[in-house]
Amino acid sequence: MNEVITKLYDIEEQAGTILKNAQLHKEQLQQQMQEDKKSLEKELEAGLQNRLADARKQMDEKAREQIEDIKVQYARQIAKLDETYDGSLDALAEEIFERITKV
């Protein structure tokens, strides 16, 4: 009978050791998962920041291009207005002079 009790006691000790080891292993896995999660979050954040920076650069470049296009368009319009003004200045001056002198 003592032998049975001793074996049961040994089995209980072994079961306790197994449970302790399992708990320790579980804690180690949880810690590793937390570290992996933090690492992944950092990688994702860095990737997101890089993509945002790239998007900002593209938007800035596109805005600069649009501004340059607008500048070119306005320069053309101003040149066209100057040309129109220079070409019809004499005719306008003569028309104004005739209206003034007719009265």
Secondary structure, DSSP 8 states (H G I E B T S, - for coil): -HHHHHHHHHHHHHHHHHHHHHHHHHHHHHHHHHHHHHHHHHHHHHHHHHHHHHHHHHHHHHHHHHHHHHHHHHHHHHHHHHHHHHHHHHHHHHHHHHHHHH-
